[in-house]
Amino acid sequence: MRYVRVTLHRNKVLAAVTALFFCIVSGYSEEMEQKAAAGMMYEVKLNYPRFSEPALDSYVDKIVQQTLKSFNKKAFPANATPDFQSMMCTIEAGSAYIDDMYISFLLTVYQYETGGPHGSTTLIPITYSKKNKKMLSLKEAIKPVRKDWLSALSAEARRLLNAQRDNGTLLSDSEWIER
């Protein structure tokens, strides 16, 4: 796993983003940090696995690069004022499931760029077939044995969510779970 951290002033964004992109593409795993100035903070944290599977590594790199490009576009609009606040983007993966046939993990993206009370989180499930050297869809990964596999999966998820709600580990209502 690699971890890259960037904290910088808006005027230095281009240099730091170029350096960060270089680190991602070239495979370097060095830490970069500069002090925030003028009350503005920009932070990017990356922590995700690299595998000896070029197609998988390329796929994950593409997700990271697209996410950072989109984040920078939102974080630094052309009409931003100098007193713009802190921005953060975290891309990380939990533990990976690896066996002879598959590699599977969850990529979590957290972005905070508006100065609001909280950011937003996106979960990206990644499952890769070592045998076929390709990413798998949910349908391919679970190899459904029945036509209504999605309905069955949804019903089971609702059952588990309702059980968590009933025992107090999930704060929700049944109407939200049933939607």
C-alpha positions as CSV (number, residue, x, y, z in Angstrom):
1,M,0.0,0.0,0.0
2,R,1.1,3.5,-0.6
3,Y,0.2,6.8,1.1
4,V,0.7,10.2,-0.4
5,R,-0.2,13.4,1.5
6,V,-0.4,16.9,0.1
7,T,-1.0,20.1,2.0
8,L,-0.5,23.3,0.1
9,H,-1.5,26.9,-0.8
10,R,-3.7,27.5,-3.8
11,N,-0.9,29.2,-5.7
12,K,1.1,26.1,-5.5
13,V,-1.6,23.7,-6.7
14,L,-0.4,23.1,-10.2
15,A,3.1,22.1,-9.1
16,A,1.7,19.8,-6.4
17,V,-0.9,18.2,-8.6
18,T,1.7,17.6,-11.2
19,A,4.0,16.0,-8.6
20,L,1.1,13.9,-7.2
21,F,0.1,12.7,-10.7
22,F,3.7,11.8,-11.3
23,C,3.8,9.8,-8.1
24,I,0.6,7.9,-9.1
25,V,1.6,7.2,-12.7
26,S,5.3,6.4,-12.1
27,G,4.7,4.2,-9.0
28,Y,6.7,6.3,-6.5
29,S,5.3,6.2,-3.0
30,E,6.9,9.3,-1.5
31,E,5.3,11.7,1.0
32,M,4.9,15.3,-0.1
33,E,3.9,18.1,2.3
34,Q,4.0,21.9,2.3
35,K,2.6,24.2,5.0
36,A,-0.8,25.8,4.4
37,A,-0.8,29.5,3.9
38,A,-3.4,32.3,3.9
39,G,-5.8,30.1,5.9
40,M,-6.3,27.7,3.0
41,M,-5.7,24.0,3.1
42,Y,-5.7,21.4,0.3
43,E,-5.1,17.8,1.3
44,V,-5.1,14.6,-0.7
45,K,-4.6,11.3,1.0
46,L,-4.1,8.1,-1.0
47,N,-3.9,4.7,0.5
48,Y,-4.8,1.8,-1.8
49,P,-3.1,-1.5,-2.8
50,R,-1.0,-2.2,-5.9
51,F,-1.0,-5.7,-7.3
52,S,1.1,-7.6,-9.9
53,E,-1.9,-7.4,-12.2
54,P,-1.4,-4.6,-14.8
55,A,-5.1,-4.5,-15.9
56,L,-6.3,-4.1,-12.3
57,D,-3.6,-1.6,-11.3
58,S,-4.4,0.4,-14.5
59,Y,-8.1,0.3,-13.7
60,V,-7.6,1.6,-10.1
61,D,-5.1,4.3,-11.3
62,K,-7.7,5.5,-13.7
63,I,-10.4,5.8,-11.0
64,V,-7.9,7.7,-8.8
65,Q,-6.8,10.1,-11.5
66,Q,-10.4,10.8,-12.6
67,T,-11.4,11.4,-9.0
68,L,-8.5,13.8,-8.4
69,K,-9.2,15.6,-11.6
70,S,-12.9,16.1,-10.8
71,F,-12.0,17.1,-7.2
72,N,-9.6,19.7,-8.3
73,K,-12.1,21.1,-10.7
74,K,-14.7,21.5,-7.9
75,A,-12.2,22.6,-5.3
76,F,-10.6,25.3,-7.4
77,P,-13.2,26.9,-9.6
78,A,-12.1,29.9,-11.7
79,N,-14.3,32.3,-9.6
80,A,-13.0,31.1,-6.2
81,T,-12.2,33.9,-3.7
82,P,-8.8,34.0,-1.9
83,D,-10.5,33.2,1.5
84,F,-11.7,29.9,0.2
85,Q,-11.5,27.3,3.0
86,S,-10.1,23.8,3.3
87,M,-10.5,21.0,0.8
88,M,-9.8,17.3,1.3
89,C,-9.9,14.2,-0.8
90,T,-9.2,10.8,0.6
91,I,-9.0,7.7,-1.5
92,E,-8.4,4.5,0.4
93,A,-9.0,0.8,0.4
94,G,-9.9,-1.6,3.2
95,S,-8.4,-5.1,3.3
96,A,-8.4,-7.0,0.1
97,Y,-9.7,-10.5,-0.5
98,I,-7.2,-12.4,-2.5
99,D,-7.3,-16.1,-3.6
100,D,-6.1,-18.1,-6.6
101,M,-8.9,-16.8,-8.8
102,Y,-10.0,-13.3,-7.6
103,I,-8.9,-10.0,-6.0
104,S,-11.6,-8.0,-4.4
105,F,-11.7,-4.9,-2.3
106,L,-13.7,-1.7,-1.6
107,L,-12.3,1.6,-2.7
108,T,-13.7,4.5,-0.5
109,V,-13.6,8.1,-1.8
110,Y,-14.3,10.9,0.7
111,Q,-14.4,14.5,-0.7
112,Y,-14.8,17.7,1.2
113,E,-14.5,20.9,-0.9
114,T,-17.3,23.3,-0.1
115,G,-16.8,24.5,3.5
116,G,-20.1,22.8,4.5
117,P,-20.7,20.7,7.6
118,H,-19.5,17.4,6.0
119,G,-18.2,16.0,2.8
120,S,-19.5,13.1,0.7
121,T,-18.4,9.4,0.5
122,T,-18.5,7.2,-2.5
123,L,-17.9,3.4,-2.3
124,I,-16.5,1.6,-5.3
125,P,-16.5,-2.2,-5.2
126,I,-13.7,-3.7,-7.2
127,T,-13.6,-7.4,-8.1
128,Y,-11.0,-8.7,-10.6
129,S,-10.6,-12.2,-12.2
130,K,-7.0,-13.3,-12.2
131,K,-7.9,-16.1,-14.6
132,N,-9.6,-13.9,-17.2
133,K,-7.5,-10.8,-16.5
134,K,-10.6,-8.5,-16.3
135,M,-12.9,-6.6,-13.9
136,L,-16.1,-8.4,-12.9
137,S,-19.6,-7.0,-12.7
138,L,-21.7,-7.9,-9.7
139,K,-23.6,-10.4,-11.8
140,E,-20.3,-12.1,-12.9
141,A,-18.9,-12.0,-9.4
142,I,-21.8,-13.7,-7.7
143,K,-22.6,-16.1,-10.5
144,P,-26.4,-16.0,-10.0
145,V,-28.2,-19.3,-10.0
146,R,-31.6,-17.8,-10.5
147,K,-33.2,-15.2,-12.8
148,D,-34.4,-13.0,-10.0
149,W,-30.9,-12.8,-8.3
150,L,-31.1,-9.0,-7.8
151,S,-34.5,-9.2,-6.2
152,A,-33.3,-12.0,-3.9
153,L,-30.1,-10.1,-3.0
154,S,-32.2,-6.9,-2.3
155,A,-34.6,-8.9,-0.1
156,E,-31.7,-10.4,1.9
157,A,-30.0,-7.0,2.3
158,R,-33.3,-5.5,3.6
159,R,-33.7,-8.4,6.0
160,L,-30.2,-7.8,7.4
161,L,-30.7,-4.0,7.6
162,N,-34.1,-4.5,9.5
163,A,-32.4,-6.9,11.9
164,Q,-29.6,-4.3,12.6
165,R,-32.3,-1.6,13.0
166,D,-34.2,-3.9,15.4
167,N,-31.2,-4.6,17.6
168,G,-30.2,-0.9,17.7
169,T,-27.0,-1.0,15.6
170,L,-28.6,0.9,12.7
171,L,-30.4,4.1,13.1
172,S,-33.0,4.1,10.3
173,D,-36.7,3.5,9.7
174,S,-38.3,0.6,7.8
175,E,-39.6,3.0,5.1
176,W,-36.1,4.0,4.1
177,I,-34.9,0.4,4.1
178,E,-37.8,-0.7,1.9
179,R,-37.2,2.0,-0.8
